[in-house]
């Protein structure tokens, strides 16, 4: 067997559960990217892209012959959109670091942007649920919620909106039960770990944001 093929198909057996190592590795890259995002370092974006590529092959289960043999089109499709949005975030943070020295400065989104995010979440969930349902996705409605919320959160991170951490909480609340039920245990566990992590990240960004808006003392 080709070494690359063997690595691609490598499995971890835990009791009756069969887990692909590329699902574990892909999620590890996802966690590393989240840590980089919290620290506001540019390398968070390319690291995340690698994880997205691996996880795409996991969630297109029937196509890539995964143990679950389930197609979660929303989970798979969001990996592809993550790559696009991550390329945007990568470019934006690089430009910002070059111009101001900071890759991103956390701040609240405007009222208009918040209304836009809520509307996009509602409409996107309905539209993509119908699309995924037509494609034969397993769990189209939660899949659509996760898909739409993930793209909004990633875009919010690129723009430096502190609210993006809260969007991830909403994604995790739906993603954990869906992935456990589907047998994607590493991804489900990642969502659980990530739920605690995003609260920490939100607190870190909020502290940075408040520090940046504090008035500078004037020497007497």
Secondary structure, 3 states (H helix, E strand, C coil): CCHHHHHHHCEEEECCEEEEHHHHHHHHHHHHHHHHHHHCCCHHHHHHHHHHHHHHHHHEHHHHCCCCCCECHHHHHHHHHHHHHHHHHHHHHHHHHHHHCCCCCCECCCHHHHHHHHHHHHHHHHHHHHHHHHHCCCCHHHHHHHHHHHHHHHHHHHHCECCHHHHHHHHHHHHHHHHHHHCCHHHHHHHHHHHHHHHHHHHHHHHHHHHHHCCCCCCC
